[in-house]
Amino acid sequence: MQTKRKYSWGYLALAVVVCGVLLVSWGNLRRKQRLSEPVELSVIVRWQSSEVWENIRRGIELAAQDYNLDVMYITLTDGNSVQEQETMIDRETQLDTQAILLAAADQEALCQTVEETQKKIPVICFESGTVCPEDVMCVSADNYAMGQELGKLLLAQGMEQGQVLLVGADSPCQSIQDRKAGVLSVLEDYPISTTVCSGLEEESELTEYDAVLALDTQPLEDAAQRLESHPQEVVLLGIGGNNRIAYHMEHNVIQGIVAQNEVGMGYLAAKQAADAVRTRASQEAPGIEYRVITKETMYERENEQLLFPFGL
């Protein structure tokens, strides 16, 4: 009788071991399948034109190749429209996208939509985030610090007093507000009068100001086009970097910029989204490099890589 009991316990132990091995094997198989399946990723930006964020998009496309992502890009018909972004987030969620990359148009107004969506799928912000009670990862350079560097760049031009126009500074998106705060923290101790505007109207006369500081790529390009016939008459500085901005620097229309690694930002944001879907593990947002660039330094190797990441 005792012998039979020993055999029974032995069979039971063997069965437990076999079940354990099968469960581990099944888990490994499912993990491999999950890693091999493409991740459906929706990218919702706050701009109307893809040209404004061409370097970010290229970074996302590189990550899509490396991490097997199926990417849908969504631009807005009305730039920085909170309502349109909310509609697009809801639509993409209903269409069973697995993760959303979002350049948030408003740091506060999108919180409810983002928080509700995060209960279903990962939402990762890039370039501009939110101030939701529930933390939402944002992959971006330090926008406040970039604003400070822009203010220092103005002082380095010998401009310690006068009239300064901040273009794009009343946008409710987080990145712009942080940049604005950074600029003003540097200029507040100087007799400099600042005027804020969202964008350049047809009647805007930039030559009325001693300097123009653009807090985003599109306003910087717009201001440069306006000042092409007045090179060096008005100090023009801004945050952003691409081929068109580099062209205006070469022709002395733009005196300096603060540029972030937009390709790296797009790549890392897409990678974070892929990891969030596949591993479901919490992660810390990676830091993004930024650099101060002038005409004299634009062809230094590190600066050239930011301005011309895919060659001249």
Secondary structure, DSSP 4 states (H G I P E B T S, - for coil): -HHHHHHHHHHHHHHHHHHHHHHHHHHHHHHHHHHHSPEEEEEE-S-S-GGGGHHHHHHHHHHHHHHTEEEEEE--SSTT-HHHHHHHHHHHHHTT-SEEEE--S-TTTTHHHHHHHHTTS-EEEESS----SS---EE---HHHHHHHHHHHHHHTT--SEEEEEETTT--SHHHHHHHHHHHHHHTTSSEEEEEESS--TT--GGGSSEEEESSHHHHHHHHHHTTTSTTTSEEEEE--SHHHHHHHHTTS--EEEEE-HHHHHHHHHHHHHHHHHH----PPPP--EEEEETTTTTSHHHHHHH-TT--
